[in-house]
């Protein structure tokens, strides 16, 4: 008497190098995962997210594809700025691409946060935070936080 093999339930995932390669190519071309998964023969988005958790190779390919997508969005910004589109429409398109590129590659296209702190035992603690959008020489937001001095302990 041997162990009985139990058949796996559910639909097979359909994971293959060809499918994940197509997904990554489409992402690099600028398509969203939602659009790609709506294409015929492509898996559901939930399946793709499950594969990202299961397959390290796919995870690496996907991360690289998203980085390339951010670079492609940055290139599109120049094309839009040089086009003869309505200026308001162009600004909206550029802002959307800048935001997404900043989220996909924050070190390259995201806002740079500068933190300057000074601690002196006799003065209240001061923290100055400057948020500088990429490509801007001047801070967009300036702020200063001053912590009040602590009351002296009674003897």
C-alpha positions in Angstrom: 0.0 0.0 0.0 1.6 3.2 -1.1 0.6 6.8 -0.6 -2.2 8.0 -2.8 -1.4 11.1 -4.9 -3.9 13.8 -4.5 -4.5 15.9 -7.6 -3.9 19.6 -7.3 -7.1 21.6 -7.4 -7.5 24.8 -9.3 -6.4 26.0 -12.7 -2.7 25.7 -13.6 -1.0 29.1 -13.3 0.4 29.1 -16.9 3.7 30.5 -15.8 6.2 30.5 -18.6 9.3 32.4 -19.6 7.5 33.5 -22.8 4.5 34.9 -20.9 6.6 36.8 -18.4 8.9 38.1 -21.2 5.9 39.5 -23.0 4.6 41.1 -19.8 8.0 42.8 -19.2 8.3 43.9 -22.9 4.9 45.5 -22.8 5.7 47.3 -19.5 8.9 48.6 -21.0 6.8 49.9 -23.9 4.8 52.0 -21.5 1.7 49.9 -21.0 0.1 49.4 -17.6 -0.2 46.0 -16.1 -3.9 46.3 -16.1 -3.9 46.9 -19.9 -1.5 44.0 -20.5 -3.6 41.6 -18.4 -6.7 42.6 -20.5 -5.0 41.4 -23.7 -5.9 38.0 -25.1 -3.9 35.1 -23.7 -2.5 37.1 -20.8 -3.1 36.0 -17.1 -5.1 38.0 -14.6 -3.3 40.7 -12.7 -3.8 38.7 -9.5 -1.9 35.8 -11.1 1.0 38.1 -12.1 1.2 39.5 -8.6 1.3 35.9 -7.2 4.1 35.0 -9.7 6.1 38.0 -8.4 5.9 36.5 -5.0 6.9 33.0 -6.2 9.5 33.5 -8.8 12.7 35.6 -8.0 13.7 35.6 -11.7 10.4 37.2 -12.7 10.7 39.6 -9.8 14.1 40.9 -11.1 12.8 41.1 -14.7 9.7 43.0 -13.6 11.8 45.5 -11.5 14.1 46.1 -14.4 11.1 46.6 -16.8 9.6 49.2 -14.4 13.0 51.1 -14.3 13.1 51.1 -18.1 9.5 52.3 -18.1 10.4 55.3 -15.9 13.2 56.2 -18.3 10.8 55.9 -21.2 8.4 58.2 -19.4 11.1 60.8 -19.0 11.9 60.7 -22.7 8.2 61.2 -23.5 8.2 64.4 -21.4 10.6 66.0 -23.8 8.5 64.9 -26.8 5.4 66.3 -25.3 7.1 69.6 -24.3 8.3 70.0 -27.9 5.0 69.2 -29.5 2.3 71.7 -30.6 -0.3 70.4 -28.1 -2.5 72.7 -26.1 -0.3 74.0 -23.3 -2.7 73.0 -20.6 -3.1 69.5 -22.0 0.7 69.2 -22.3 1.2 70.3 -18.7 -1.2 67.7 -17.4 0.5 65.0 -19.5 3.9 66.0 -18.4 2.9 66.2 -14.7 1.4 62.7 -14.9 4.6 61.3 -16.4 6.8 63.1 -13.9 4.8 61.8 -11.0 4.9 58.2 -12.3 8.6 58.3 -13.1 9.3 59.6 -9.6 7.4 56.7 -8.1 9.0 54.1 -10.3 12.5 55.4 -9.9 12.5 57.7 -6.9 16.3 57.9 -6.6 16.6 59.2 -10.2 13.3 61.1 -10.8 11.8 61.5 -7.3 11.9 64.6 -5.1 15.1 65.0 -3.2 14.6 65.6 0.6 17.3 67.4 2.4 17.4 67.2 6.1 19.5 69.6 8.2 19.5 69.2 12.0 21.4 70.9 14.7 21.5 69.7 18.3 22.9 72.0 21.0 22.4 71.2 24.7 21.6 74.8 25.5 19.2 75.7 22.7 15.9 74.1 21.5 16.4 71.4 18.8 15.9 72.8 15.3 15.1 70.7 12.2 14.9 72.2 8.7 13.4 70.2 5.9 13.6 71.2 2.3 11.8 69.3 -0.4 13.4 69.9 -3.8 11.7 68.6 -7.0 14.1 67.0 -9.4 15.7 69.5 -11.8 14.7 72.5 -9.6 17.6 74.5 -8.1 15.3 76.1 -5.4 13.4 74.3 -2.6 9.7 73.9 -3.4 8.7 73.6 0.3 10.6 75.0 3.2 9.8 74.3 6.8 11.3 74.6 10.2 10.4 72.7 13.3 11.4 74.1 16.6 11.1 71.9 19.7 10.4 73.9 22.9 12.9 73.7 25.7 12.1 71.2 28.4 11.1 72.6 31.8 13.9 72.4 34.4 13.5 69.7 37.0 12.7 70.9 40.5 15.3 70.1 43.2 
